[in-house]
Amino acid sequence: MSVAFIYGIRGNTRYLYGSGGESNVQENYLRVQVGATLSNRWFIKRRLQ
């Protein structure tokens, strides 16, 4: 089982560094990712002895 959280900025970020008042598009995003792995043992048919 794994969980990941990713935060970032997407788009043109030049205005942060004083590019002269240009109109820019920018968005902040948060990505949450959950993963699970099943073991092969769950799919083996068991024999009664």
N, C-alpha and C positions, 0 to 999 in steps of 0.2 A: 504494500500500500504506500502510495506517495502523494504528497500535496505540495503544490508550488504556488507562490504569489509573486506576480510580476507587476511593477509599476513603471510607467514611462511617459515620455512626451513624444507625440507624433506630429509631424508637420514642419513648417518653416519656423525656425527658432532664431533667426538672425536679429530680430528686434531686441532680443535680450542683450546684445552686444553693441547697441547704439548705431543702427544702420540708417538713421535719418527719418524715422516716422513712416516707414512703408506699412501698408496694410498686409498683414500676414494671417494665415489660417493655422491654428494650432489646437491640439486637443491632448488632454491628459487621459491616460487609460489605466485600468487595473484589470489584470488577467488572473483568474483563479483556475488552476488545473488540478484535477484529481485523477489518479491512476490506480488500477488494481490489476494484479496478475494472479491467475489461477494455476495451481500446481497440477502436474500430470497425474498425481496420485488420486485425484478426485474422479478421474475418468477410467480407472482400471477396474474391470469387473472382478469382484472378489469371489473366491471359491470356498465353499464350506467343506471342511475336512472331517 
